[in-house]
Amino acid sequence: MQYLTASLEDYLEIIHILRQSMSGVGVTDIAKAMDISKPSVTRAIKSLKNNSLVIQEKYGKIILTPEGERVAESVYSRHKVLRKFLKEVLGVSEGTAEIDACKIEHVISKETLEGVEKFLKNYGIEG
């Protein structure tokens, strides 16, 4: 698998999130959730397919492969921890915490994330 851009990680994350509330995720669902064009989604899905992270029959629903699921869960987990830290510890508003967590989740080191998780746990704040 090649290096994934933050954008491609976001696609995996949104597929993971949408799948929790719907039976199947399509290009239109992703475009609507991310407020982007369907051709942009189609290009991203093609790249994710080339990296063996999703499966999609022509015009069909998009399914995460086991590796795609692993990456999506990792990104989403980082996002939740960071959002919780920003909101609960730093007192950042929900909207700003959501936006900033989405940005930070792609660049934070494993060591720093573990430190944030430890901090939250030590202070009884569930990530």
C-alpha positions in Angstrom: 0.0 0.0 0.0 1.3 3.4 -0.9 1.2 6.5 1.4 -2.4 7.7 2.0 -3.1 11.4 1.8 -5.2 13.1 4.5 -7.9 13.4 1.9 -8.0 9.6 1.2 -8.0 8.9 5.0 -11.0 11.2 5.3 -12.8 9.1 2.6 -12.1 5.9 4.5 -13.3 7.6 7.8 -16.6 8.8 6.2 -17.3 5.4 4.7 -16.7 3.9 8.1 -19.0 6.4 9.8 -21.8 6.2 7.2 -21.8 2.4 7.3 -22.7 2.6 10.9 -26.1 4.2 10.0 -26.9 2.7 6.6 -26.9 -0.7 5.0 -24.7 0.3 2.1 -22.6 3.4 1.2 -22.6 4.8 -2.3 -20.8 7.6 -4.1 -23.8 9.9 -3.6 -23.9 9.3 0.1 -20.2 10.2 0.5 -20.5 13.2 -1.8 -23.4 14.5 0.3 -21.7 13.8 3.7 -18.5 15.5 2.6 -20.3 18.3 0.6 -18.2 17.6 -2.5 -18.9 16.5 -6.1 -19.6 12.9 -7.1 -16.7 13.0 -9.7 -14.3 13.9 -6.8 -15.6 10.9 -4.8 -15.3 8.6 -7.8 -11.7 9.6 -8.3 -10.9 9.0 -4.6 -12.7 5.6 -4.6 -10.6 4.6 -7.6 -7.4 5.4 -5.7 -8.7 3.5 -2.7 -9.5 0.5 -4.9 -6.0 0.7 -6.3 -4.7 0.5 -2.8 -6.9 -2.5 -2.0 -8.7 -0.5 0.7 -12.2 -0.6 -0.8 -14.2 -2.9 -3.1 -16.9 -1.6 -5.4 -18.6 -3.2 -8.3 -19.4 -0.8 -11.1 -21.9 1.8 -9.7 -22.3 -0.4 -6.7 -22.0 0.1 -3.0 -18.6 0.7 -1.5 -17.2 -1.8 1.0 -14.1 -1.4 3.1 -11.6 -4.3 2.8 -10.2 -5.6 6.1 -7.2 -3.3 5.6 -9.4 -0.4 4.7 -11.5 -1.0 7.8 -8.3 -1.1 9.9 -7.1 2.3 8.5 -10.6 3.8 8.8 -11.0 2.7 12.5 -7.5 4.1 13.3 -8.3 7.5 11.7 -11.7 7.6 13.4 -10.3 6.6 16.8 -7.7 9.4 16.5 -10.4 11.9 15.6 -12.6 11.0 18.6 -9.7 11.2 21.0 -8.6 14.6 19.7 -12.1 16.0 19.6 -12.6 14.9 23.2 -9.3 16.5 24.3 -10.0 19.7 22.5 -13.5 20.0 23.8 -13.3 18.7 27.3 -9.8 19.7 28.3 -9.1 22.9 26.3 -12.7 24.1 26.3 -12.9 24.5 22.5 -16.4 24.7 21.0 -17.9 21.6 19.5 -17.6 23.0 15.9 -14.0 24.1 16.3 -13.0 20.9 18.0 -14.6 18.9 15.2 -12.7 20.9 12.5 -9.4 20.9 14.3 -9.5 17.2 15.2 -10.1 16.4 11.5 -6.9 18.3 10.7 -4.7 17.1 13.5 -5.7 13.4 13.2 -3.6 13.1 10.0 -0.4 14.5 11.4 -0.2 13.6 15.0 2.5 11.1 16.0 1.7 7.9 17.7 3.6 9.0 20.8 1.7 12.2 21.1 -1.6 10.6 20.6 -0.8 8.0 23.3 0.1 10.9 25.6 -3.3 12.6 24.9 -5.0 9.3 25.6 -3.1 8.7 28.8 -3.9 12.3 29.9 -7.6 11.8 29.3 -7.6 8.4 31.1 -5.7 9.9 34.1 -8.3 12.6 34.5 -11.2 10.3 34.1 -12.2 11.6 30.7 -13.1 8.8 28.3 -11.7 9.3 24.8 
